[in-house]
Amino acid sequence: MYTLAGVQNPGHGLGRADETWHFSCRRSSGSAARPGFRLGDHDLAVHVERTGGSPAGQTLSEITADPLRRIRHPATGAAAPDQRLRTR
Protein backbone atom coordinates (compact mmCIF):
# COMPACT_ATOMS: atom_id res chain seq x y z
CA MET A 1 0.00 0.00 0.00
CA TYR A 2 2.71 2.48 0.95
CA THR A 3 4.85 1.51 -2.05
CA LEU A 4 1.90 2.00 -4.43
CA ALA A 5 1.30 5.46 -2.97
CA GLY A 6 5.01 6.41 -3.07
CA VAL A 7 5.21 7.00 0.68
CA GLN A 8 7.19 3.90 1.66
CA ASN A 9 10.21 3.99 3.93
CA PRO A 10 13.14 3.22 1.58
CA GLY A 11 15.64 2.85 4.43
CA HIS A 12 13.57 0.34 6.36
CA GLY A 13 12.10 -1.54 3.40
CA LEU A 14 8.57 -1.48 4.74
CA GLY A 15 6.17 0.92 6.42
CA ARG A 16 5.73 4.65 5.80
CA ALA A 17 8.52 7.14 5.21
CA ASP A 18 7.17 9.45 7.92
CA GLU A 19 6.48 6.64 10.41
CA THR A 20 6.80 7.02 14.16
CA TRP A 21 7.10 4.28 16.77
CA HIS A 22 5.66 5.90 19.89
CA PHE A 23 3.43 2.91 20.67
CA SER A 24 6.21 0.34 20.17
CA CYS A 25 8.69 2.40 22.18
CA ARG A 26 6.21 2.79 25.01
CA ARG A 27 5.56 -0.97 25.04
CA SER A 28 9.29 -1.78 25.06
CA SER A 29 10.19 0.54 27.96
CA GLY A 30 11.11 3.41 25.67
CA SER A 31 13.85 1.65 23.71
CA ALA A 32 13.69 3.28 20.26
CA ALA A 33 16.73 1.30 19.10
CA ARG A 34 15.20 -2.11 19.88
CA PRO A 35 16.01 -4.44 16.96
CA GLY A 36 13.48 -6.57 15.15
CA PHE A 37 10.20 -6.14 13.40
CA ARG A 38 7.96 -3.39 14.75
CA LEU A 39 4.70 -2.00 13.47
CA GLY A 40 4.75 1.78 13.37
CA ASP A 41 2.00 4.06 14.64
CA HIS A 42 0.50 4.53 11.15
CA ASP A 43 0.48 0.78 10.51
CA LEU A 44 -1.15 0.07 13.87
CA ALA A 45 -3.88 2.62 13.12
CA VAL A 46 -4.56 0.95 9.75
CA HIS A 47 -4.86 -2.47 11.44
CA VAL A 48 -7.18 -1.17 14.17
CA GLU A 49 -9.44 0.51 11.61
CA ARG A 50 -9.38 -2.54 9.35
CA THR A 51 -10.31 -4.86 12.21
CA GLY A 52 -13.28 -2.66 13.07
CA GLY A 53 -14.63 -2.76 9.51
CA SER A 54 -15.78 -6.36 9.48
CA PRO A 55 -18.15 -6.10 12.47
CA ALA A 56 -19.48 -2.87 10.93
CA GLY A 57 -20.66 -4.87 7.90
CA GLN A 58 -17.99 -3.81 5.40
CA THR A 59 -16.79 -6.33 2.84
CA LEU A 60 -13.13 -7.33 2.73
CA SER A 61 -12.60 -5.38 -0.49
CA GLU A 62 -14.08 -2.24 1.13
CA ILE A 63 -11.91 -2.68 4.22
CA THR A 64 -8.82 -3.13 2.02
CA ALA A 65 -9.61 -0.14 -0.21
CA ASP A 66 -10.18 2.30 2.66
CA PRO A 67 -6.50 2.80 3.68
CA LEU A 68 -5.53 3.43 0.04
CA ARG A 69 -8.30 5.99 -0.25
CA ARG A 70 -7.13 7.68 2.96
CA ILE A 71 -3.62 8.17 1.59
CA ARG A 72 -5.21 9.47 -1.62
CA HIS A 73 -3.97 6.72 -3.92
CA PRO A 74 -6.13 5.76 -6.93
CA ALA A 75 -5.12 2.07 -6.92
CA THR A 76 -7.32 -0.62 -5.48
CA GLY A 77 -6.05 -3.28 -3.16
CA ALA A 78 -5.90 -6.92 -4.17
CA ALA A 79 -7.51 -8.64 -1.22
CA ALA A 80 -8.91 -12.10 -1.02
CA PRO A 81 -12.48 -12.34 -2.34
CA ASP A 82 -15.36 -10.99 -0.29
CA GLN A 83 -16.89 -14.44 0.07
CA ARG A 84 -15.39 -17.02 2.42
CA LEU A 85 -12.19 -18.56 1.09
CA ARG A 86 -11.02 -22.00 2.10
CA THR A 87 -7.27 -22.39 2.45
CA ARG A 88 -5.01 -25.38 2.93
Distance bins in CASP14 RR format, pairs under 12 A and 6 or more apart:
PFRMAT RR
TARGET T0000
AUTHOR 0000-0000-0000
RMODE 2
METHOD distances of the structure
MODEL  1
1 7 0 0 0 0 1 0 0 0 0 0 0
1 8 0 0 0 0 1 0 0 0 0 0 0
1 14 0 0 0 0 0 1 0 0 0 0 0
1 15 0 0 0 0 1 0 0 0 0 0 0
1 16 0 0 0 0 1 0 0 0 0 0 0
1 42 0 0 0 0 0 1 0 0 0 0 0
1 43 0 0 0 0 1 0 0 0 0 0 0
1 46 1 0 0 1 0 0 0 0 0 0 0
1 47 0 0 0 0 0 1 0 0 0 0 0
1 50 0 0 0 0 0 1 0 0 0 0 0
1 64 0 0 0 0 1 0 0 0 0 0 0
1 65 0 0 0 0 0 1 0 0 0 0 0
1 66 0 0 0 0 0 1 0 0 0 0 0
1 67 1 0 1 0 0 0 0 0 0 0 0
1 68 1 0 1 0 0 0 0 0 0 0 0
1 69 0 0 0 0 0 1 0 0 0 0 0
1 70 0 0 0 0 1 0 0 0 0 0 0
1 71 1 0 0 1 0 0 0 0 0 0 0
1 72 0 0 0 0 0 1 0 0 0 0 0
1 73 1 0 0 1 0 0 0 0 0 0 0
1 75 0 0 0 0 1 0 0 0 0 0 0
1 76 0 0 0 0 0 1 0 0 0 0 0
1 77 1 0 0 1 0 0 0 0 0 0 0
1 78 0 0 0 0 0 1 0 0 0 0 0
1 79 0 0 0 0 0 1 0 0 0 0 0
2 8 1 0 1 0 0 0 0 0 0 0 0
2 9 1 0 0 1 0 0 0 0 0 0 0
2 10 0 0 0 0 0 1 0 0 0 0 0
2 12 0 0 0 0 0 1 0 0 0 0 0
2 13 0 0 0 0 1 0 0 0 0 0 0
2 14 1 0 0 1 0 0 0 0 0 0 0
2 15 1 0 1 0 0 0 0 0 0 0 0
2 16 1 0 1 0 0 0 0 0 0 0 0
2 17 1 0 0 1 0 0 0 0 0 0 0
2 18 0 0 0 0 0 1 0 0 0 0 0
2 19 0 0 0 0 1 0 0 0 0 0 0
2 40 0 0 0 0 0 1 0 0 0 0 0
2 42 0 0 0 0 1 0 0 0 0 0 0
2 43 0 0 0 0 1 0 0 0 0 0 0
2 46 0 0 0 0 1 0 0 0 0 0 0
2 67 0 0 0 0 1 0 0 0 0 0 0
2 68 0 0 0 0 1 0 0 0 0 0 0
2 70 0 0 0 0 0 1 0 0 0 0 0
2 71 1 0 0 1 0 0 0 0 0 0 0
2 73 0 0 0 0 1 0 0 0 0 0 0
2 75 0 0 0 0 0 1 0 0 0 0 0
3 9 0 0 0 0 1 0 0 0 0 0 0
3 10 0 0 0 0 1 0 0 0 0 0 0
3 12 0 0 0 0 0 1 0 0 0 0 0
3 13 0 0 0 0 1 0 0 0 0 0 0
3 14 0 0 0 0 1 0 0 0 0 0 0
3 15 0 0 0 0 1 0 0 0 0 0 0
3 16 0 0 0 0 0 1 0 0 0 0 0
3 17 0 0 0 0 0 1 0 0 0 0 0
3 68 0 0 0 0 0 1 0 0 0 0 0
3 71 0 0 0 0 0 1 0 0 0 0 0
3 73 0 0 0 0 0 1 0 0 0 0 0
3 75 0 0 0 0 0 1 0 0 0 0 0
3 77 0 0 0 0 0 1 0 0 0 0 0
4 65 0 0 0 0 0 1 0 0 0 0 0
4 67 0 0 0 0 0 1 0 0 0 0 0
4 68 1 0 0 1 0 0 0 0 0 0 0
4 71 0 0 0 0 1 0 0 0 0 0 0
4 72 0 0 0 0 0 1 0 0 0 0 0
4 73 1 0 1 0 0 0 0 0 0 0 0
4 74 0 0 0 0 1 0 0 0 0 0 0
4 75 1 0 1 0 0 0 0 0 0 0 0
4 76 0 0 0 0 1 0 0 0 0 0 0
4 77 0 0 0 0 1 0 0 0 0 0 0
4 78 0 0 0 0 0 1 0 0 0 0 0
5 15 0 0 0 0 0 1 0 0 0 0 0
5 16 0 0 0 0 1 0 0 0 0 0 0
5 17 0 0 0 0 0 1 0 0 0 0 0
5 18 0 0 0 0 0 1 0 0 0 0 0
5 42 0 0 0 0 0 1 0 0 0 0 0
5 67 0 0 0 0 1 0 0 0 0 0 0
5 68 1 0 0 1 0 0 0 0 0 0 0
5 69 0 0 0 0 0 1 0 0 0 0 0
5 70 0 0 0 0 1 0 0 0 0 0 0
5 71 1 0 1 0 0 0 0 0 0 0 0
5 72 1 0 0 1 0 0 0 0 0 0 0
5 73 1 1 0 0 0 0 0 0 0 0 0
5 74 0 0 0 0 1 0 0 0 0 0 0
5 75 1 0 0 1 0 0 0 0 0 0 0
5 77 0 0 0 0 0 1 0 0 0 0 0
6 15 0 0 0 0 0 1 0 0 0 0 0
6 16 0 0 0 0 1 0 0 0 0 0 0
6 17 0 0 0 0 1 0 0 0 0 0 0
6 18 0 0 0 0 0 1 0 0 0 0 0
6 68 0 0 0 0 0 1 0 0 0 0 0
6 71 0 0 0 0 1 0 0 0 0 0 0
6 72 0 0 0 0 0 1 0 0 0 0 0
6 73 0 0 0 0 1 0 0 0 0 0 0
6 75 0 0 0 0 0 1 0 0 0 0 0
7 14 0 0 0 0 0 1 0 0 0 0 0
7 15 0 0 0 0 1 0 0 0 0 0 0
7 16 1 0 1 0 0 0 0 0 0 0 0
7 17 1 0 1 0 0 0 0 0 0 0 0
7 18 1 0 0 1 0 0 0 0 0 0 0
7 19 0 0 0 0 1 0 0 0 0 0 0
7 42 0 0 0 0 1 0 0 0 0 0 0
7 67 0 0 0 0 0 1 0 0 0 0 0
7 68 0 0 0 0 0 1 0 0 0 0 0
7 70 0 0 0 0 0 1 0 0 0 0 0
7 71 1 0 0 1 0 0 0 0 0 0 0
7 72 0 0 0 0 1 0 0 0 0 0 0
7 73 0 0 0 0 1 0 0 0 0 0 0
8 14 1 0 0 1 0 0 0 0 0 0 0
8 15 1 0 0 1 0 0 0 0 0 0 0
8 16 1 0 0 1 0 0 0 0 0 0 0
8 17 1 0 0 1 0 0 0 0 0 0 0
8 18 0 0 0 0 0 1 0 0 0 0 0
8 19 0 0 0 0 1 0 0 0 0 0 0
8 42 0 0 0 0 0 1 0 0 0 0 0
8 43 0 0 0 0 0 1 0 0 0 0 0
8 71 0 0 0 0 0 1 0 0 0 0 0
8 73 0 0 0 0 0 1 0 0 0 0 0
9 15 1 0 1 0 0 0 0 0 0 0 0
9 16 1 0 1 0 0 0 0 0 0 0 0
9 17 1 0 1 0 0 0 0 0 0 0 0
9 18 0 0 0 0 1 0 0 0 0 0 0
9 19 1 0 1 0 0 0 0 0 0 0 0
9 20 0 0 0 0 0 1 0 0 0 0 0
9 21 0 0 0 0 0 1 0 0 0 0 0
9 38 0 0 0 0 0 1 0 0 0 0 0
9 40 0 0 0 0 1 0 0 0 0 0 0
9 42 0 0 0 0 0 1 0 0 0 0 0
9 43 0 0 0 0 0 1 0 0 0 0 0
10 16 0 0 0 0 0 1 0 0 0 0 0
10 17 1 0 0 1 0 0 0 0 0 0 0
10 19 0 0 0 0 0 1 0 0 0 0 0
11 17 0 0 0 0 1 0 0 0 0 0 0
11 19 0 0 0 0 0 1 0 0 0 0 0
12 18 0 0 0 0 0 1 0 0 0 0 0
12 19 1 0 0 1 0 0 0 0 0 0 0
12 21 0 0 0 0 0 1 0 0 0 0 0
12 36 0 0 0 0 0 1 0 0 0 0 0
12 37 0 0 0 0 0 1 0 0 0 0 0
12 38 0 0 0 0 1 0 0 0 0 0 0
12 39 0 0 0 0 0 1 0 0 0 0 0
12 40 0 0 0 0 1 0 0 0 0 0 0
12 43 0 0 0 0 0 1 0 0 0 0 0
13 19 0 0 0 0 0 1 0 0 0 0 0
13 37 0 0 0 0 0 1 0 0 0 0 0
14 36 0 0 0 0 0 1 0 0 0 0 0
14 37 0 0 0 0 1 0 0 0 0 0 0
14 38 0 0 0 0 0 1 0 0 0 0 0
14 39 0 0 0 0 1 0 0 0 0 0 0
14 40 0 0 0 0 1 0 0 0 0 0 0
14 42 0 0 0 0 0 1 0 0 0 0 0
14 43 0 0 0 0 1 0 0 0 0 0 0
15 21 0 0 0 0 0 1 0 0 0 0 0
15 37 0 0 0 0 0 1 0 0 0 0 0
15 38 0 0 0 0 0 1 0 0 0 0 0
15 39 0 0 0 0 1 0 0 0 0 0 0
15 40 1 0 0 1 0 0 0 0 0 0 0
15 41 0 0 0 0 0 1 0 0 0 0 0
15 42 1 0 0 1 0 0 0 0 0 0 0
15 43 1 0 0 1 0 0 0 0 0 0 0
15 44 0 0 0 0 0 1 0 0 0 0 0
15 46 0 0 0 0 1 0 0 0 0 0 0
15 67 0 0 0 0 0 1 0 0 0 0 0
15 71 0 0 0 0 0 1 0 0 0 0 0
16 39 0 0 0 0 0 1 0 0 0 0 0
16 40 1 0 0 1 0 0 0 0 0 0 0
16 41 0 0 0 0 1 0 0 0 0 0 0
16 42 1 0 1 0 0 0 0 0 0 0 0
16 43 1 0 0 1 0 0 0 0 0 0 0
16 44 0 0 0 0 0 1 0 0 0 0 0
16 45 0 0 0 0 0 1 0 0 0 0 0
16 46 0 0 0 0 1 0 0 0 0 0 0
16 67 0 0 0 0 0 1 0 0 0 0 0
16 70 0 0 0 0 0 1 0 0 0 0 0
16 71 0 0 0 0 1 0 0 0 0 0 0
17 40 0 0 0 0 0 1 0 0 0 0 0
17 42 0 0 0 0 0 1 0 0 0 0 0
17 71 0 0 0 0 0 1 0 0 0 0 0
18 40 0 0 0 0 0 1 0 0 0 0 0
18 41 0 0 0 0 0 1 0 0 0 0 0
18 42 1 0 0 1 0 0 0 0 0 0 0
18 71 0 0 0 0 0 1 0 0 0 0 0
19 38 0 0 0 0 1 0 0 0 0 0 0
19 39 0 0 0 0 1 0 0 0 0 0 0
19 40 1 0 1 0 0 0 0 0 0 0 0
19 41 1 0 0 1 0 0 0 0 0 0 0
19 42 1 0 1 0 0 0 0 0 0 0 0
19 43 1 0 0 1 0 0 0 0 0 0 0
19 44 0 0 0 0 0 1 0 0 0 0 0
19 45 0 0 0 0 0 1 0 0 0 0 0
19 46 0 0 0 0 0 1 0 0 0 0 0
20 26 0 0 0 0 0 1 0 0 0 0 0
20 32 0 0 0 0 1 0 0 0 0 0 0
20 38 0 0 0 0 0 1 0 0 0 0 0
20 39 0 0 0 0 0 1 0 0 0 0 0
20 40 1 0 0 1 0 0 0 0 0 0 0
20 41 1 0 1 0 0 0 0 0 0 0 0
20 42 1 0 0 1 0 0 0 0 0 0 0
20 43 0 0 0 0 0 1 0 0 0 0 0
20 44 0 0 0 0 0 1 0 0 0 0 0
20 45 0 0 0 0 0 1 0 0 0 0 0
21 27 0 0 0 0 1 0 0 0 0 0 0
21 28 0 0 0 0 1 0 0 0 0 0 0
21 30 0 0 0 0 1 0 0 0 0 0 0
21 31 0 0 0 0 0 1 0 0 0 0 0
21 32 1 0 0 1 0 0 0 0 0 0 0
21 33 0 0 0 0 0 1 0 0 0 0 0
21 34 0 0 0 0 1 0 0 0 0 0 0
21 36 0 0 0 0 0 1 0 0 0 0 0
21 37 0 0 0 0 0 1 0 0 0 0 0
21 38 1 0 1 0 0 0 0 0 0 0 0
21 39 0 0 0 0 1 0 0 0 0 0 0
21 40 1 0 1 0 0 0 0 0 0 0 0
21 41 1 0 0 1 0 0 0 0 0 0 0
21 42 0 0 0 0 1 0 0 0 0 0 0
21 43 0 0 0 0 1 0 0 0 0 0 0
21 44 0 0 0 0 1 0 0 0 0 0 0
22 28 0 0 0 0 0 1 0 0 0 0 0
22 30 0 0 0 0 1 0 0 0 0 0 0
22 32 0 0 0 0 1 0 0 0 0 0 0
22 38 0 0 0 0 0 1 0 0 0 0 0
22 39 0 0 0 0 0 1 0 0 0 0 0
22 40 0 0 0 0 1 0 0 0 0 0 0
22 41 1 0 1 0 0 0 0 0 0 0 0
22 42 0 0 0 0 0 1 0 0 0 0 0
22 44 0 0 0 0 1 0 0 0 0 0 0
22 45 0 0 0 0 0 1 0 0 0 0 0
23 30 0 0 0 0 0 1 0 0 0 0 0
23 32 0 0 0 0 0 1 0 0 0 0 0
23 38 0 0 0 0 1 0 0 0 0 0 0
23 39 1 0 0 1 0 0 0 0 0 0 0
23 40 1 0 0 1 0 0 0 0 0 0 0
23 41 1 0 1 0 0 0 0 0 0 0 0
23 42 0 0 0 0 0 1 0 0 0 0 0
23 43 0 0 0 0 1 0 0 0 0 0 0
23 44 1 0 1 0 0 0 0 0 0 0 0
23 45 0 0 0 0 1 0 0 0 0 0 0
23 47 0 0 0 0 0 1 0 0 0 0 0
23 48 0 0 0 0 0 1 0 0 0 0 0
24 30 0 0 0 0 1 0 0 0 0 0 0
24 31 0 0 0 0 1 0 0 0 0 0 0
24 32 0 0 0 0 1 0 0 0 0 0 0
24 33 0 0 0 0 0 1 0 0 0 0 0
24 34 1 0 0 1 0 0 0 0 0 0 0
24 35 0 0 0 0 0 1 0 0 0 0 0
24 36 0 0 0 0 0 1 0 0 0 0 0
24 37 0 0 0 0 1 0 0 0 0 0 0
24 38 1 0 1 0 0 0 0 0 0 0 0
24 39 1 0 0 1 0 0 0 0 0 0 0
24 40 1 0 0 1 0 0 0 0 0 0 0
24 41 0 0 0 0 1 0 0 0 0 0 0
24 42 0 0 0 0 0 1 0 0 0 0 0
24 43 0 0 0 0 1 0 0 0 0 0 0
24 44 0 0 0 0 1 0 0 0 0 0 0
25 31 1 0 0 1 0 0 0 0 0 0 0
25 32 1 0 1 0 0 0 0 0 0 0 0
25 33 0 0 0 0 1 0 0 0 0 0 0
25 34 1 0 0 1 0 0 0 0 0 0 0
25 38 0 0 0 0 1 0 0 0 0 0 0
25 39 0 0 0 0 0 1 0 0 0 0 0
25 40 0 0 0 0 1 0 0 0 0 0 0
25 41 0 0 0 0 1 0 0 0 0 0 0
26 32 0 0 0 0 0 1 0 0 0 0 0
26 34 0 0 0 0 0 1 0 0 0 0 0
26 38 0 0 0 0 0 1 0 0 0 0 0
26 40 0 0 0 0 0 1 0 0 0 0 0
26 41 0 0 0 0 0 1 0 0 0 0 0
26 44 0 0 0 0 0 1 0 0 0 0 0
27 34 0 0 0 0 1 0 0 0 0 0 0
27 38 0 0 0 0 1 0 0 0 0 0 0
27 39 0 0 0 0 0 1 0 0 0 0 0
27 40 0 0 0 0 0 1 0 0 0 0 0
27 41 0 0 0 0 0 1 0 0 0 0 0
27 44 0 0 0 0 0 1 0 0 0 0 0
28 34 1 0 1 0 0 0 0 0 0 0 0
28 35 0 0 0 0 0 1 0 0 0 0 0
28 36 0 0 0 0 0 1 0 0 0 0 0
28 38 0 0 0 0 1 0 0 0 0 0 0
30 38 0 0 0 0 0 1 0 0 0 0 0
31 38 0 0 0 0 0 1 0 0 0 0 0
32 38 0 0 0 0 1 0 0 0 0 0 0
32 40 0 0 0 0 0 1 0 0 0 0 0
37 43 0 0 0 0 0 1 0 0 0 0 0
38 44 0 0 0 0 1 0 0 0 0 0 0
39 45 0 0 0 0 1 0 0 0 0 0 0
39 46 0 0 0 0 1 0 0 0 0 0 0
39 47 1 0 0 1 0 0 0 0 0 0 0
39 48 0 0 0 0 0 1 0 0 0 0 0
40 46 0 0 0 0 1 0 0 0 0 0 0
40 47 0 0 0 0 1 0 0 0 0 0 0
40 48 0 0 0 0 0 1 0 0 0 0 0
41 47 0 0 0 0 0 1 0 0 0 0 0
41 48 0 0 0 0 0 1 0 0 0 0 0
42 48 0 0 0 0 0 1 0 0 0 0 0
42 49 0 0 0 0 0 1 0 0 0 0 0
42 67 0 0 0 0 1 0 0 0 0 0 0
42 70 0 0 0 0 0 1 0 0 0 0 0
42 71 0 0 0 0 1 0 0 0 0 0 0
43 49 0 0 0 0 0 1 0 0 0 0 0
43 50 0 0 0 0 0 1 0 0 0 0 0
43 67 0 0 0 0 1 0 0 0 0 0 0
44 50 0 0 0 0 0 1 0 0 0 0 0
44 51 0 0 0 0 0 1 0 0 0 0 0
45 51 0 0 0 0 0 1 0 0 0 0 0
45 52 0 0 0 0 0 1 0 0 0 0 0
45 66 0 0 0 0 0 1 0 0 0 0 0
45 67 0 0 0 0 1 0 0 0 0 0 0
45 70 0 0 0 0 1 0 0 0 0 0 0
45 71 0 0 0 0 0 1 0 0 0 0 0
46 52 0 0 0 0 0 1 0 0 0 0 0
46 53 0 0 0 0 0 1 0 0 0 0 0
46 63 0 0 0 0 0 1 0 0 0 0 0
46 64 0 0 0 0 0 1 0 0 0 0 0
46 66 0 0 0 0 1 0 0 0 0 0 0
46 67 1 0 1 0 0 0 0 0 0 0 0
46 68 0 0 0 0 0 1 0 0 0 0 0
46 69 0 0 0 0 0 1 0 0 0 0 0
46 70 0 0 0 0 1 0 0 0 0 0 0
46 71 0 0 0 0 1 0 0 0 0 0 0
47 53 0 0 0 0 0 1 0 0 0 0 0
47 63 0 0 0 0 0 1 0 0 0 0 0
47 67 0 0 0 0 1 0 0 0 0 0 0
48 63 0 0 0 0 0 1 0 0 0 0 0
48 67 0 0 0 0 0 1 0 0 0 0 0
49 56 0 0 0 0 0 1 0 0 0 0 0
49 58 0 0 0 0 0 1 0 0 0 0 0
49 62 0 0 0 0 0 1 0 0 0 0 0
49 63 0 0 0 0 1 0 0 0 0 0 0
49 64 0 0 0 0 0 1 0 0 0 0 0
49 66 1 0 0 1 0 0 0 0 0 0 0
49 67 1 0 0 1 0 0 0 0 0 0 0
49 69 0 0 0 0 0 1 0 0 0 0 0
49 70 0 0 0 0 1 0 0 0 0 0 0
50 56 0 0 0 0 0 1 0 0 0 0 0
50 58 0 0 0 0 1 0 0 0 0 0 0
50 60 0 0 0 0 1 0 0 0 0 0 0
50 61 0 0 0 0 0 1 0 0 0 0 0
50 62 0 0 0 0 0 1 0 0 0 0 0
50 63 1 0 1 0 0 0 0 0 0 0 0
50 64 1 0 0 1 0 0 0 0 0 0 0
50 65 0 0 0 0 0 1 0 0 0 0 0
50 66 1 0 0 1 0 0 0 0 0 0 0
50 67 1 0 0 1 0 0 0 0 0 0 0
50 68 0 0 0 0 0 1 0 0 0 0 0
50 70 0 0 0 0 0 1 0 0 0 0 0
50 79 0 0 0 0 0 1 0 0 0 0 0
51 58 0 0 0 0 0 1 0 0 0 0 0
51 60 0 0 0 0 0 1 0 0 0 0 0
51 63 0 0 0 0 1 0 0 0 0 0 0
51 66 0 0 0 0 0 1 0 0 0 0 0
52 58 0 0 0 0 1 0 0 0 0 0 0
52 62 0 0 0 0 0 1 0 0 0 0 0
52 63 0 0 0 0 1 0 0 0 0 0 0
52 66 0 0 0 0 0 1 0 0 0 0 0
53 59 0 0 0 0 1 0 0 0 0 0 0
53 60 0 0 0 0 1 0 0 0 0 0 0
53 61 0 0 0 0 0 1 0 0 0 0 0
53 62 1 0 0 1 0 0 0 0 0 0 0
53 63 1 0 1 0 0 0 0 0 0 0 0
53 64 0 0 0 0 0 1 0 0 0 0 0
53 65 0 0 0 0 0 1 0 0 0 0 0
53 66 0 0 0 0 1 0 0 0 0 0 0
53 67 0 0 0 0 0 1 0 0 0 0 0
54 60 1 0 0 1 0 0 0 0 0 0 0
54 61 0 0 0 0 0 1 0 0 0 0 0
54 62 0 0 0 0 1 0 0 0 0 0 0
54 63 1 0 0 1 0 0 0 0 0 0 0
54 64 0 0 0 0 0 1 0 0 0 0 0
54 66 0 0 0 0 0 1 0 0 0 0 0
54 79 0 0 0 0 0 1 0 0 0 0 0
54 82 0 0 0 0 0 1 0 0 0 0 0
55 63 0 0 0 0 0 1 0 0 0 0 0
56 62 0 0 0 0 1 0 0 0 0 0 0
56 63 0 0 0 0 1 0 0 0 0 0 0
56 66 0 0 0 0 0 1 0 0 0 0 0
57 63 0 0 0 0 1 0 0 0 0 0 0
57 82 0 0 0 0 0 1 0 0 0 0 0
58 64 0 0 0 0 1 0 0 0 0 0 0
58 65 0 0 0 0 1 0 0 0 0 0 0
58 66 1 0 0 1 0 0 0 0 0 0 0
58 79 0 0 0 0 0 1 0 0 0 0 0
58 82 0 0 0 0 1 0 0 0 0 0 0
59 65 0 0 0 0 1 0 0 0 0 0 0
59 66 0 0 0 0 0 1 0 0 0 0 0
59 79 0 0 0 0 1 0 0 0 0 0 0
59 80 0 0 0 0 0 1 0 0 0 0 0
59 81 0 0 0 0 1 0 0 0 0 0 0
59 82 1 0 1 0 0 0 0 0 0 0 0
59 83 0 0 0 0 1 0 0 0 0 0 0
59 84 0 0 0 0 0 1 0 0 0 0 0
60 66 0 0 0 0 0 1 0 0 0 0 0
60 77 0 0 0 0 0 1 0 0 0 0 0
60 78 0 0 0 0 0 1 0 0 0 0 0
60 79 1 0 1 0 0 0 0 0 0 0 0
60 80 1 0 0 1 0 0 0 0 0 0 0
60 81 1 0 0 1 0 0 0 0 0 0 0
60 82 1 0 1 0 0 0 0 0 0 0 0
60 83 0 0 0 0 1 0 0 0 0 0 0
60 84 0 0 0 0 1 0 0 0 0 0 0
60 85 0 0 0 0 1 0 0 0 0 0 0
61 68 0 0 0 0 0 1 0 0 0 0 0
61 69 0 0 0 0 0 1 0 0 0 0 0
61 76 1 0 0 1 0 0 0 0 0 0 0
61 77 1 0 0 1 0 0 0 0 0 0 0
61 78 0 0 0 0 1 0 0 0 0 0 0
61 79 1 0 1 0 0 0 0 0 0 0 0
61 80 0 0 0 0 1 0 0 0 0 0 0
61 81 1 0 0 1 0 0 0 0 0 0 0
61 82 1 0 1 0 0 0 0 0 0 0 0
61 83 0 0 0 0 0 1 0 0 0 0 0
62 68 0 0 0 0 0 1 0 0 0 0 0
62 69 0 0 0 0 1 0 0 0 0 0 0
62 76 0 0 0 0 0 1 0 0 0 0 0
62 77 0 0 0 0 0 1 0 0 0 0 0
62 79 0 0 0 0 1 0 0 0 0 0 0
62 82 0 0 0 0 1 0 0 0 0 0 0
63 69 0 0 0 0 0 1 0 0 0 0 0
63 70 0 0 0 0 0 1 0 0 0 0 0
63 77 0 0 0 0 0 1 0 0 0 0 0
63 79 1 0 0 1 0 0 0 0 0 0 0
63 80 0 0 0 0 0 1 0 0 0 0 0
63 82 0 0 0 0 1 0 0 0 0 0 0
64 70 0 0 0 0 0 1 0 0 0 0 0
64 75 0 0 0 0 0 1 0 0 0 0 0
64 76 1 0 0 1 0 0 0 0 0 0 0
64 77 1 0 1 0 0 0 0 0 0 0 0
64 78 1 0 0 1 0 0 0 0 0 0 0
64 79 1 1 0 0 0 0 0 0 0 0 0
64 80 0 0 0 0 1 0 0 0 0 0 0
64 81 0 0 0 0 0 1 0 0 0 0 0
64 82 0 0 0 0 1 0 0 0 0 0 0
65 71 0 0 0 0 0 1 0 0 0 0 0
65 73 0 0 0 0 1 0 0 0 0 0 0
65 74 0 0 0 0 0 1 0 0 0 0 0
65 75 0 0 0 0 1 0 0 0 0 0 0
65 76 1 0 1 0 0 0 0 0 0 0 0
65 77 1 0 0 1 0 0 0 0 0 0 0
65 78 0 0 0 0 0 1 0 0 0 0 0
65 79 0 0 0 0 1 0 0 0 0 0 0
65 82 0 0 0 0 0 1 0 0 0 0 0
66 73 0 0 0 0 0 1 0 0 0 0 0
66 76 0 0 0 0 0 1 0 0 0 0 0
66 77 0 0 0 0 0 1 0 0 0 0 0
66 79 0 0 0 0 0 1 0 0 0 0 0
67 73 0 0 0 0 1 0 0 0 0 0 0
67 75 0 0 0 0 0 1 0 0 0 0 0
67 76 0 0 0 0 0 1 0 0 0 0 0
67 77 0 0 0 0 1 0 0 0 0 0 0
67 79 0 0 0 0 0 1 0 0 0 0 0
68 74 0 0 0 0 1 0 0 0 0 0 0
68 75 1 0 1 0 0 0 0 0 0 0 0
68 76 1 0 0 1 0 0 0 0 0 0 0
68 77 1 0 0 1 0 0 0 0 0 0 0
68 78 0 0 0 0 0 1 0 0 0 0 0
68 79 0 0 0 0 0 1 0 0 0 0 0
69 75 0 0 0 0 1 0 0 0 0 0 0
69 76 0 0 0 0 1 0 0 0 0 0 0
69 77 0 0 0 0 0 1 0 0 0 0 0
79 85 0 0 0 0 1 0 0 0 0 0 0
80 86 0 0 0 0 0 1 0 0 0 0 0
80 87 0 0 0 0 1 0 0 0 0 0 0
81 87 0 0 0 0 0 1 0 0 0 0 0
END
